[in-house]
Amino acid sequence: MYWNRFDICEAYYVFWSQFHEGQWSEGYRKLSQLSRLKYRPSPLLSDPSQLSDNAKSIYLGLVHRHFGRKSTARDRSRNRSSDHTIAAAS
């Protein structure tokens, strides 16, 4: 993993788009911060598998930090339409 502002923004965008818990949540605040940084994602970007290798690594780090090493995104989003697993980002 290497430092690349675009990859960082992209990984955070995908992660928080999938896992924010409403308008007053930490994730929603993070999405707003990305907007203030003038980050404009592609309208087609919604899945971790679309990320670059570096951004996938950053995304996996976010998943591990927020949900634990053995957790999958599916475990945390069963009630959501998202059906992504960490494996999808690999």
Order of alpha helices (4+ residues) and beta strands (2+ residues): alpha-alpha-alpha-alpha-alpha
